[in-house]
Amino acid sequence: MENEMYIYPLQIPRFCQEMLDVLRGCVVADFNIVSADNVVFQVHKSIILTRIRRYGTISKMNLMSNISNEVILQGNTQENSQNNNLYFDNEDQQLNSFCNLMRRYRYSTVYSLLQYFYSGLMIGIDGAVAHEFEEIATLLKFDRLLKSVQSQSFGEIHLEELVEDLRFMLENERFTDFTVMLHNENSNQKIPIKTHKVILAARSELYRGMLTSVVDQSNSAPDLSGRQLGALLTLFLYLYTDKLNINSIEDALQLFGAYSYYGLSDSLFDRKICAYLYHNLNIDNAIQICEGLLPHWNLIPAVREFGNTILRFIHENPVLIPSWELLVQKYSFLSQEAFDLSQEVFPESIDYYNKVNLNKDENKMLQNHDNSDDSSNDSDDDVGGGDW
């Protein structure tokens, strides 16, 4: 067992990989942990505190540690939220005790534990590390981790616990170090959302660039306007949990474009929005959804594909045709491209609509022809046939 190396999952979930990258790259790290062989790990206070908050007790951790109570915590211990001050003493001591505990273990054990904290993955665990993992899991009361170690189930991904802890960080504004200003268009007010640099940097290229910029070292971001408050709150919850919980059609339509704007790595983000719209599509909201889709039709592939479904739905519900015609006139600069793309998949929908327009054109031509005949008759009367 001492020489055995356990293999972690061949395909690491994208969410887990992003969290690992921010750990391995020491991106916006704010304090250090030191192993027994004096290897320094630059990590994030918010992640460590959140992951150990429900498990270990200070007395047990100090009892297990053969190191004195000397504080080896390095970094910024200043709390950024008034709410955090209520817990400062206890949590600061708990974090220091955890750092002292890590001084008992070698580099490989500490690094594997940190990777588990950040991603829920059990990576790089050989026989010796497994034994130490079992000891740490027992001490910190990580029951699921302990069961996995004891059963040698090192291919498991404990994503549920990670997501639960990260959601706790956001909803309870614990250990926050960054404020995002959201613009509520309904009340025209700016609402501060307290967040964590480590999550924003891990999940968004936009924020990672902002937070790692040498020029911008502030603890707040520019206002985020142009989207409704509910949609932005949904987006931030998605950054923390990788779950897109949409509450309304309006929020769903407001989320289009966030994938590219915020630099999200989830290529299925827009498809998830379309899936929500599809399952909630009905006669009452079809035109509203269409109007929300048209501005993105030429920009987002998922919108173009879903737009075909909308056109077919309108074709199958003729009562919507008049409203659709008015919408096309409003977005005339986009509608032709929409029809061209949709005709390849659902030509009958476009043919039906073109037929409606053709009938209008024919009626217009007939009317013009009648007017022309009237004008011609008037002209004949004037000439009086004398030329003939």
C-alpha positions as CSV (number, residue, x, y, z in Angstrom):
1,M,0.0,0.0,0.0
2,E,2.9,2.4,0.7
3,N,3.9,2.3,-3.0
4,E,0.4,2.5,-4.4
5,M,-0.8,5.7,-6.1
6,Y,-4.5,6.3,-6.4
7,I,-5.7,7.8,-9.7
8,Y,-8.0,10.7,-9.6
9,P,-10.9,11.0,-12.1
10,L,-9.8,11.2,-15.7
11,Q,-12.3,13.9,-16.5
12,I,-12.4,16.7,-14.0
13,P,-15.6,18.8,-14.0
14,R,-15.0,22.3,-15.4
15,F,-16.1,23.9,-12.1
16,C,-13.6,21.9,-10.1
17,Q,-10.8,22.6,-12.6
18,E,-11.4,26.4,-12.4
19,M,-11.1,26.2,-8.6
20,L,-7.9,24.1,-8.8
21,D,-6.5,26.6,-11.3
22,V,-6.9,29.6,-8.9
23,L,-5.2,27.6,-6.2
24,R,-2.3,26.4,-8.3
25,G,-1.8,29.8,-9.8
26,C,-1.9,31.6,-6.4
27,V,-4.4,34.0,-8.0
28,V,-5.4,36.8,-5.5
29,A,-4.1,34.6,-2.6
30,D,-4.2,36.4,0.8
31,F,-2.3,34.3,3.3
32,N,0.1,31.4,3.6
33,I,0.1,27.9,5.1
34,V,3.4,26.1,5.8
35,S,3.9,22.3,5.7
36,A,6.3,20.3,7.9
37,D,9.0,20.4,5.3
38,N,8.7,24.2,5.1
39,V,6.8,24.4,1.8
40,V,4.7,27.6,1.7
41,F,1.3,27.5,0.1
42,Q,-0.4,30.7,-0.9
43,V,-4.1,30.2,-0.4
44,H,-7.3,32.0,0.3
45,K,-8.6,32.7,3.8
46,S,-12.2,32.6,2.8
47,I,-12.0,29.1,1.3
48,I,-10.1,27.6,4.3
49,L,-12.4,29.2,6.9
50,T,-15.5,28.2,5.0
51,R,-14.4,24.6,4.6
52,I,-13.5,24.0,8.2
53,R,-16.3,26.2,9.7
54,R,-18.6,23.3,10.6
55,Y,-16.2,20.6,11.5
56,G,-13.1,21.0,13.7
57,T,-13.0,22.3,17.2
58,I,-10.1,24.4,18.6
59,S,-9.5,22.2,21.6
60,K,-9.2,19.0,19.5
61,M,-7.0,20.7,16.9
62,N,-4.6,22.0,19.5
63,L,-4.6,18.7,21.3
64,M,-3.5,16.9,18.1
65,S,-0.9,19.5,17.3
66,N,2.5,19.1,18.9
67,I,3.4,22.7,17.9
68,S,2.9,25.6,20.3
69,N,0.1,28.1,19.9
70,E,2.5,30.4,18.0
71,V,0.5,32.2,15.3
72,I,1.9,31.3,11.9
73,L,-0.9,32.9,10.0
74,Q,0.5,35.3,7.5
75,G,-1.5,37.8,5.4
76,N,-4.4,40.2,5.8
77,T,-6.6,39.4,8.8
78,Q,-8.6,42.6,8.6
79,E,-12.3,41.8,8.1
80,N,-14.1,43.5,5.3
81,S,-17.5,43.2,6.6
82,Q,-19.1,44.4,9.9
83,N,-20.9,41.1,10.0
84,N,-17.5,39.2,10.1
85,N,-16.5,41.0,13.3
86,L,-19.1,39.1,15.2
87,Y,-17.0,35.9,14.6
88,F,-13.5,37.3,14.3
89,D,-11.9,36.0,17.5
90,N,-13.3,32.4,17.2
91,E,-12.6,32.0,13.5
92,D,-9.2,33.6,13.7
93,Q,-8.2,31.2,16.4
94,Q,-9.6,28.3,14.5
95,L,-7.7,29.3,11.3
96,N,-4.5,29.6,13.3
97,S,-5.1,26.2,14.8
98,F,-5.6,24.7,11.4
99,C,-2.4,26.3,10.2
100,N,-0.6,24.8,13.2
101,L,-2.1,21.4,12.4
102,M,-0.8,21.6,8.9
103,R,2.7,22.1,10.2
104,R,2.6,18.4,11.3
105,Y,2.2,17.1,7.7
106,R,4.5,16.9,4.7
107,Y,4.0,18.8,1.5
108,S,2.1,16.1,-0.4
109,T,-0.5,15.7,2.3
110,V,-1.1,19.4,2.7
111,Y,-1.3,20.0,-1.0
112,S,-3.8,17.1,-1.5
113,L,-5.9,18.4,1.3
114,L,-5.9,21.9,-0.2
115,Q,-6.9,20.6,-3.6
116,Y,-9.8,18.8,-1.9
117,F,-10.8,22.0,-0.1
118,Y,-10.9,23.9,-3.4
119,S,-12.4,21.3,-5.7
120,G,-13.9,18.4,-3.8
121,L,-11.4,16.1,-5.6
122,M,-9.1,13.6,-3.9
123,I,-5.9,14.0,-5.9
124,G,-2.4,12.7,-5.5
125,I,-3.2,10.4,-2.6
126,D,-0.7,7.5,-2.1
127,G,-0.6,5.1,0.9
128,A,1.1,7.5,3.3
129,V,-1.0,10.4,2.3
130,A,-4.1,8.2,2.7
131,H,-3.2,7.4,6.3
132,E,-2.7,11.1,7.1
133,F,-5.9,12.0,5.3
134,E,-7.8,9.6,7.5
135,E,-6.3,11.2,10.6
136,I,-7.2,14.7,9.4
137,A,-10.7,13.7,8.3
138,T,-11.3,12.2,11.7
139,L,-10.1,15.3,13.5
140,L,-12.0,17.8,11.4
141,K,-15.1,15.6,11.2
142,F,-15.2,15.3,7.5
143,D,-17.4,12.3,7.6
144,R,-17.7,11.7,3.8
145,L,-14.0,12.2,3.3
146,L,-13.3,9.8,6.1
147,K,-15.5,7.1,4.5
148,S,-13.9,7.6,1.1
149,V,-10.4,7.2,2.6
150,Q,-11.4,4.2,4.6
151,S,-13.0,2.5,1.6
152,Q,-10.2,3.7,-0.8
153,S,-12.8,5.4,-3.0
154,F,-10.4,8.0,-4.3
155,G,-12.2,8.5,-7.6
156,E,-15.1,10.2,-5.9
157,I,-15.9,13.9,-6.3
158,H,-17.4,15.6,-3.3
159,L,-18.9,18.4,-5.2
160,E,-22.1,18.8,-3.2
161,E,-20.3,19.8,0.0
162,L,-18.1,22.3,-1.9
163,V,-21.1,24.0,-3.6
164,E,-23.0,24.1,-0.3
165,D,-20.1,25.9,1.4
166,L,-19.5,28.3,-1.4
167,R,-23.2,29.2,-1.4
168,F,-22.9,29.8,2.3
169,M,-20.1,32.2,1.7
170,L,-22.2,34.3,-0.7
171,E,-25.6,34.3,1.0
172,N,-24.2,35.0,4.5
173,E,-21.5,37.5,3.3
174,R,-18.8,35.7,5.3
175,F,-15.1,36.5,4.8
176,T,-15.9,38.9,1.9
177,D,-13.1,41.0,0.3
178,F,-14.7,42.5,-2.8
179,T,-17.8,44.5,-3.5
180,V,-19.8,44.6,-6.7
181,M,-22.3,47.4,-7.3
182,L,-25.5,46.2,-9.0
183,H,-27.8,48.8,-10.6
184,N,-31.4,48.2,-9.9
185,E,-33.2,49.6,-12.9
186,N,-36.6,49.5,-11.3
187,S,-35.7,51.7,-8.3
188,N,-32.6,53.4,-10.0
189,Q,-30.6,52.5,-6.9
190,K,-27.1,51.0,-6.6
191,I,-27.0,47.8,-4.5
192,P,-23.7,46.5,-3.1
193,I,-23.1,42.8,-3.3
194,K,-20.3,41.5,-1.1
195,T,-18.3,38.8,-2.8
196,H,-15.0,37.0,-2.8
197,K,-12.0,37.6,-5.1
198,V,-11.1,34.0,-5.2
199,I,-14.5,33.0,-6.7
200,L,-14.7,35.9,-9.2
201,A,-11.1,35.2,-10.4
202,A,-11.7,31.5,-10.8
203,R,-15.0,31.8,-12.6
204,S,-14.8,34.9,-14.8
205,E,-12.1,36.1,-17.1
206,L,-13.4,39.6,-16.8
207,Y,-12.9,39.7,-13.0
208,R,-9.7,37.7,-13.1
209,G,-8.2,40.4,-15.4
210,M,-9.6,43.1,-13.2
211,L,-8.3,41.6,-9.9
212,T,-4.9,40.7,-11.2
213,S,-4.3,44.0,-12.9
214,V,-1.3,46.0,-11.5
215,V,-3.2,49.2,-12.2
216,D,-6.5,48.3,-10.4
217,Q,-5.9,47.2,-6.8
218,S,-9.3,48.4,-5.5
219,N,-11.7,46.3,-3.5
220,S,-14.7,47.2,-5.6
221,A,-15.8,46.9,-9.2
222,P,-17.4,49.3,-11.6
223,D,-21.2,49.5,-11.8
224,L,-22.9,46.7,-13.7
225,S,-25.7,48.2,-15.6
226,G,-27.9,47.1,-18.5
227,R,-29.3,44.0,-16.7
228,Q,-32.0,43.6,-14.2
229,L,-31.1,43.0,-10.5
230,G,-32.7,39.5,-10.4
231,A,-30.7,38.4,-13.4
232,L,-27.4,39.6,-11.9
233,L,-28.2,37.9,-8.6
234,T,-28.9,34.7,-10.5
235,L,-25.6,35.1,-12.4
236,F,-23.5,35.5,-9.2
237,L,-25.2,32.5,-7.6
238,Y,-24.2,30.6,-10.7
239,L,-20.6,31.7,-10.3
240,Y,-20.6,30.2,-6.8
241,T,-22.5,27.0,-7.3
242,D,-22.3,26.3,-11.1
243,K,-26.1,26.0,-11.0
244,L,-28.3,28.3,-13.1
245,N,-31.5,28.8,-11.1
246,I,-33.7,31.1,-13.3
247,N,-36.8,32.5,-11.7
248,S,-38.5,34.3,-14.5
249,I,-38.7,34.8,-18.3
250,E,-37.4,38.4,-17.8
251,D,-34.3,37.2,-15.9
252,A,-33.6,34.6,-18.5
253,L,-33.7,37.1,-21.4
254,Q,-31.5,39.5,-19.4
255,L,-28.9,36.7,-19.0
256,F,-28.2,36.4,-22.7
257,G,-24.7,37.7,-23.5
258,A,-23.4,37.2,-20.0
259,Y,-21.3,34.2,-21.2
260,S,-19.2,36.3,-23.5
261,Y,-19.3,39.6,-21.5
262,Y,-18.1,38.0,-18.2
263,G,-15.7,35.6,-19.8
264,L,-17.5,32.4,-18.5
265,S,-16.0,29.1,-19.5
266,D,-19.4,27.3,-19.6
267,S,-20.2,27.0,-23.3
268,L,-23.6,25.6,-22.4
269,F,-24.6,28.7,-20.4
270,D,-26.8,30.1,-23.2
271,R,-28.2,26.7,-24.0
272,K,-29.3,26.4,-20.4
273,I,-31.2,29.6,-20.7
274,C,-32.8,28.5,-23.9
275,A,-33.8,25.2,-22.2
276,Y,-35.6,27.2,-19.5
277,L,-37.4,29.3,-22.0
278,Y,-38.4,26.2,-24.0
279,H,-40.0,24.6,-21.0
280,N,-41.9,27.7,-20.1
281,L,-42.9,28.7,-23.6
282,N,-46.7,29.4,-24.1
283,I,-49.0,31.5,-26.2
284,D,-49.0,34.3,-23.6
285,N,-45.2,34.8,-23.6
286,A,-44.1,33.6,-27.0
287,I,-43.9,37.1,-28.5
288,Q,-42.1,38.4,-25.4
289,I,-39.5,35.7,-25.7
290,C,-39.2,36.5,-29.4
291,E,-38.5,40.1,-28.7
292,G,-35.9,39.2,-26.2
293,L,-34.2,36.8,-28.6
294,L,-34.0,39.0,-31.7
295,P,-31.2,41.3,-30.5
296,H,-29.0,38.3,-29.9
297,W,-30.0,36.3,-33.0
298,N,-26.9,37.0,-35.1
299,L,-24.5,36.8,-32.1
300,I,-25.4,33.7,-30.1
301,P,-25.7,30.3,-31.9
302,A,-28.0,28.8,-29.2
303,V,-30.4,31.7,-29.8
304,R,-30.5,31.1,-33.5
305,E,-31.3,27.4,-32.9
306,F,-33.9,28.1,-30.3
307,G,-35.3,30.9,-32.5
308,N,-36.3,28.2,-35.1
309,T,-38.4,26.5,-32.4
310,I,-40.1,29.8,-31.6
311,L,-40.9,30.4,-35.3
312,R,-42.5,27.0,-35.6
313,F,-44.5,27.6,-32.4
314,I,-45.8,30.8,-34.0
315,H,-46.6,28.9,-37.2
316,E,-48.6,26.4,-35.2
317,N,-50.5,29.1,-33.4
318,P,-51.8,31.5,-36.1
319,V,-53.3,33.8,-33.4
320,L,-49.7,35.0,-32.8
321,I,-49.0,36.0,-36.5
322,P,-50.3,39.6,-36.2
323,S,-48.1,40.2,-33.1
324,W,-45.1,38.6,-34.9
325,E,-45.6,40.8,-37.9
326,L,-45.5,43.9,-35.7
327,L,-42.4,42.6,-34.0
328,V,-40.7,42.0,-37.4
329,Q,-41.4,45.6,-38.4
330,K,-39.9,46.8,-35.1
331,Y,-36.8,44.8,-35.6
332,S,-36.7,45.0,-39.4
333,F,-32.9,45.3,-39.4
334,L,-32.6,41.8,-37.8
335,S,-35.6,39.9,-39.1
336,Q,-34.3,39.1,-42.6
337,E,-31.2,37.4,-41.1
338,A,-33.5,35.5,-38.7
339,F,-35.6,34.3,-41.6
340,D,-32.6,33.2,-43.7
341,L,-31.2,31.2,-40.8
342,S,-34.5,29.6,-39.8
343,Q,-35.5,28.6,-43.4
344,E,-32.8,25.9,-43.4
345,V,-34.4,24.1,-40.5
346,F,-38.1,25.0,-40.6
347,P,-38.8,26.2,-44.1
348,E,-42.5,25.8,-43.7
349,S,-42.6,28.4,-41.0
350,I,-40.8,30.9,-43.2
351,D,-42.9,29.9,-46.3
352,Y,-46.0,30.5,-44.3
353,Y,-44.9,33.9,-43.3
354,N,-43.7,34.7,-46.8
355,K,-47.0,33.6,-48.1
356,V,-48.7,36.0,-45.8
357,N,-46.5,38.8,-47.1
358,L,-46.9,37.6,-50.7
359,N,-50.7,37.9,-50.4
360,K,-50.2,41.4,-49.1
361,D,-47.9,42.2,-52.0
362,E,-50.4,40.7,-54.5
363,N,-53.2,42.7,-53.0
364,K,-51.0,45.8,-53.1
365,M,-50.0,45.1,-56.8
366,L,-53.7,44.6,-57.7
367,Q,-54.6,47.8,-56.0
368,N,-51.8,49.6,-57.9
369,H,-52.9,47.9,-61.1
370,D,-56.5,49.1,-60.5
371,N,-55.3,52.6,-59.8
372,S,-53.2,52.3,-63.0
373,D,-56.2,51.2,-65.0
374,D,-58.2,54.1,-63.6
375,S,-55.5,56.5,-64.5
376,S,-55.2,54.9,-67.9
377,N,-58.9,55.2,-68.5
378,D,-58.8,58.8,-67.5
379,S,-55.9,59.3,-69.9
380,D,-57.9,57.6,-72.7
381,D,-60.8,59.9,-72.0
382,D,-58.5,62.9,-72.4
383,V,-57.1,61.7,-75.7
384,G,-60.5,60.8,-77.0
385,G,-59.0,58.3,-79.6
386,G,-58.2,61.0,-82.0
387,D,-54.8,59.7,-82.6
388,W,-56.2,56.4,-83.8
